[in-house]
Amino acid sequence: MRNLIAARGVRRALALVLLSITTVLTIGVTSSPAHAWNPANDGWYKCYVDGKWMWCKDL
């Protein structure tokens, strides 16, 4: 009986860790600016949008 309780606790802890990792990665990916890389000077320039510096390009 003790082994079942311990296994259940380990499973719950593992599930919580995996949920935390997934949550952090999801928030990180969805909240990053769309143009956060350093462009190669092909019409890109730095601009200030909504309180953040981003890379912009006029289309």
C-alpha positions as CSV (number, residue, x, y, z in Angstrom):
1,M,0.0,0.0,0.0
2,R,2.9,2.4,0.8
3,N,4.4,1.9,-2.6
4,L,1.2,2.9,-4.3
5,I,1.0,6.1,-2.2
6,A,4.7,6.9,-3.0
7,A,4.2,6.2,-6.7
8,R,1.2,8.4,-6.8
9,G,3.1,11.2,-5.1
10,V,6.0,10.9,-7.6
11,R,3.6,10.9,-10.5
12,R,1.9,14.1,-9.2
13,A,5.2,15.8,-8.6
14,L,6.4,14.9,-12.1
15,A,3.1,16.1,-13.6
16,L,3.4,19.4,-11.8
17,V,7.0,19.9,-13.0
18,L,6.0,19.1,-16.6
19,L,3.0,21.5,-16.3
20,S,5.3,24.2,-15.0
21,I,7.8,23.8,-17.8
22,T,5.1,23.8,-20.4
23,T,3.5,26.9,-18.9
24,V,6.7,28.9,-18.8
25,L,7.6,27.9,-22.4
26,T,4.2,28.8,-23.7
27,I,4.2,32.2,-22.0
28,G,7.7,32.9,-23.2
29,V,6.9,32.1,-26.8
30,T,3.6,33.9,-27.0
31,S,4.9,37.1,-25.2
32,S,8.1,37.6,-27.2
33,P,8.0,40.3,-29.9
34,A,7.5,39.1,-33.4
35,H,10.8,40.7,-34.7
36,A,13.2,40.1,-31.9
37,W,16.2,39.1,-34.0
38,N,18.9,41.3,-35.3
39,P,18.2,41.9,-39.0
40,A,20.8,42.2,-41.7
41,N,20.1,45.9,-42.7
42,D,17.7,45.1,-45.5
43,G,15.2,47.8,-44.7
44,W,14.8,46.9,-41.0
45,Y,15.2,49.6,-38.3
46,K,14.7,49.8,-34.6
47,C,11.4,51.3,-33.5
48,Y,9.7,51.9,-30.1
49,V,6.2,50.3,-30.0
50,D,4.1,49.9,-26.9
51,G,6.9,50.7,-24.5
52,K,9.3,48.2,-26.1
53,W,12.1,48.4,-28.6
54,M,11.5,46.2,-31.7
55,W,12.7,45.7,-35.2
56,C,10.3,47.2,-37.8
57,K,10.1,47.3,-41.6
58,D,8.0,49.5,-43.7
59,L,6.0,47.6,-46.2
